[in-house]
């Protein structure tokens, strides 16, 4: 009788260990901090983007937008960043990003 998949046989012990099939997910976290938009000019090196993103993550920044373009015949590599920056890092954000290998310039984006 236990071989029929349509009619499973459970012992009393198995019924007590039943796991609910619904899962309640927490709402996504809201980006907290000071909202900042920056335009970065880069050398176009492929490692520049991960360096910048890792630097921001280590300082507790939350990315809200990234628009990236590698360098080509039209100009140097660049990208736009919109981030939520913890207040303790806001004053040194541009200088810190400017010190990353492959970043040429960091300016506020309007």
N, C-alpha and C positions, 0 to 999 in steps of 0.2 A: 504494500500500500504506500510506502514511502518513496517509491520510484516515480510516481506521477508528479510532474512539475506543477500541474494545475491544482493539486490538493496536497500542499505541504503538511507534514506532521511535525508539530512542535511539542517538546516536553514542557512541563511547567517551568523548569529552570530557564529554558530558552525564551519563553514568552516574557519573563521578568527582565531579561536583558535586551529587550527590543529598543532600538535606537530610533528617535524621531527622524522622519525623512525631510522635514522642512528645515531651512537654515535661515536665520535672521542675520543680515549683514549690517554692520555699522555704516552710517552715512560717511561719504568721503570726507577727509579732513579739509577744513577751510584754511586757505593760505593766510597765515598770520604774519604780521610784520609790516614794514614800510614798503609800499609798492614802488619799484624803480624800473625804469626802461633805459637800456644802454645800447649803444651801437659800437661794436668792436670791429676794428680793421685787423686782419691777420696776415701772416706770411703765406697762408695756404697749406701749411704742413698738415698732413692728415691727423697728427696727434694733438693739434691745438684744441679742437672741439672737446675731446674727452678730458683734457687737462683742465679746461675752463669749467666744465660741468662738475668734475670731481672737486675742484677748488670750492665751488659754490656749495656743493652738498656737504663738504666737511665743515663749513661755517654755518650750517643750519638754514640755508636759503631754500626757498621753494620756487621752482621754476613754474611760471604760468604761461610762458610762450618762448619759443626759440625759432628763429628763422635764419637758416645757415646757407651760405653760398661759398663754394671754393673759389680760389683765384682762377682767372681765365684771361683771355686777351682784352676783355672789357675793363678789368681792374683787379685790385687785390682781393683776397678772400675777406669776407666780412660776415658778421651775423648780428642779429638783433636779439636782445634778451629782455624779457620782462620777468622780474623776480620779486618775491616777497622776502625782504632782508630783515633779519633780527636787528632791532635798534642798535645793539652793541657793535654791529659790523657796518652800519650804514656809512659812517664817516670815512672808512678806509676801503670801501668796495672798489672804486675806480682805480686807486693806486695798487691795490692787491691784484686785480685782474691785469693791469698793465705790466706787472712784473712777471707774468707767466710767459714761458718760452713760446714764441709764435704769435703773441699778441703785440701789434704795433701801436695801436691807439685805442683809447676808451673815451667816449663822449656820451653825455646824456642824449637820449632820443626824445624828441617832442611828440 
